[in-house]
Amino acid sequence: MRRTTLATAASGLILALSLTACGDDDSVSSEDRERASAAAIEAVGGGQVTDVDKGDGDDDYAYDVEVQFENGNDVDVELDEDFKVTNNPPTAAAAAPTESAAPTTAAPSAAATPTVDDDQPLTGDTLAKASAAAIKAAGGGRVTDSGTSDDADHAYEVEVRLDNNEDVDVELDESFNVTKIDR
C-alpha cells in the first residue's frame, strides 16, 4: 500500500514538473489548450505546440500558442477568444529551408531592419547585441530564444530565463532599444 502511494505521488510530481518545464499556464483549461493548439497547428501547417498562454487582458490576443517547426524554429500564433488567428505567423512551408537557399555567414547589420519572415534566428553580432540588451532589461538571466520580428513596433524578440525560472520576453527595435518587456 505504501509503495503504491509513493508511486502515485511520484507520478503526480513528475507530471507537475513536466507541465511547469513546458511553461504551461494553469489558467488555460485543458479543453481550451487543445482547441488553441489545434487552431495554431492548422494555421501554420504543422509543427508541435510547446507552450500555450492566456492573454493577460492587456494583450491583443486571448491565447498565445508557441509552435516549433521540424527545423527548430519557433513561431507564436495569437488567437482570439473564438480561436481565430489574429496575427500573421509564417507557415511550416515558409520556415523550411530550400535547397536553393545558400547559407550566409555574414551577420545582419544593426542598422538593417529585418525584411524576412517573423522568427528567423538571430546570429553573430546581432545576436550578441540583442542578447546583451535583453539580459540587461530583464535584470539578468540567460537567453533561451531569439528571432526577428515582422511586427511594426519591434525588429527583434529575445526570451530570457531568469534564475527563478521566470521567462521574460523582451522586444527590441533595430537599434537594440527596448520597446516592450513581457513578464
Buried (B, 14 or more C-beta within 10 A) or exposed (E): EEEEEEEEEEEEEEEEEEEEEEBBBEEBEEEBBEBBBEBBBEBBBBBEBBBBBBBEEEBEBBBBBBBBBEEEBBBBBBBBEEBEBBBEBBBBEBBBEEEEEEEEEEBBEEEEBBEEBBBBBBBEEBBEBBBEBBBEBBEEBEBEBBBBBBBEEBBBBBBBBBEEEEBBBBBBBBEBEBBEBBE
